[in-house]
Amino acid sequence: MTFIHKELSQGRWQQLSLAEQIGNIGAELARAKSWERKNMVKQKNQALARALELIDLTLESVNRPSQLKEITRLREVVAGLFVGSAEVYASLADLEKIYLPFAILAKR
């Protein structure tokens, strides 16, 4: 498998706290939102693909069922945004409400 985040996929990601992981996922989602506002579909999809990879790396490092459930749901929503599914019930702006507090927590 070819990773976009090669260094993170080799174990560095697991060394980050969950807040740092979600904050980094959020950074990619913020990039996707920015590209979406500019109608730059290719760049938006690239950011969403990077976010999905980070979510997958997070799923590999999570061991609590409650965390697994929430992160799996996040992946479902982001994947739906990536493929343009009509069954997605959240937007990139909605997701910002979820990841922004984690990004702030990770900065402390």
Residue pairs with C-beta under 8 A, 6 or more apart in sequence:
3 9
3 53
4 49
4 50
4 53
5 13
5 50
5 53
5 54
5 57
8 54
8 57
9 53
9 57
13 21
13 54
13 57
13 58
13 61
14 57
14 60
14 61
16 24
17 106
18 58
18 62
18 67
18 102
19 102
19 105
19 106
20 106
21 54
21 57
21 58
21 61
22 58
22 98
22 99
22 102
22 103
22 106
23 99
23 102
23 103
23 104
23 105
23 106
23 107
24 54
25 51
25 54
25 55
25 58
25 74
25 99
26 95
26 96
26 98
26 99
26 100
26 102
26 103
27 103
28 47
28 48
28 50
28 51
28 54
29 47
29 48
29 51
29 78
29 92
29 95
29 96
29 99
30 96
30 99
31 43
31 47
31 50
32 44
32 45
32 47
32 48
32 51
32 81
32 92
33 92
33 93
33 96
35 41
35 43
35 44
35 47
36 44
36 92
45 82
48 78
48 81
48 82
49 82
51 78
52 75
52 78
52 79
52 82
55 71
55 74
55 75
55 78
56 75
58 71
59 68
59 71
59 72
59 75
62 68
62 71
74 95
74 98
77 88
77 89
77 90
77 95
78 95
79 85
80 87
80 88
81 88
81 90
81 91
81 92
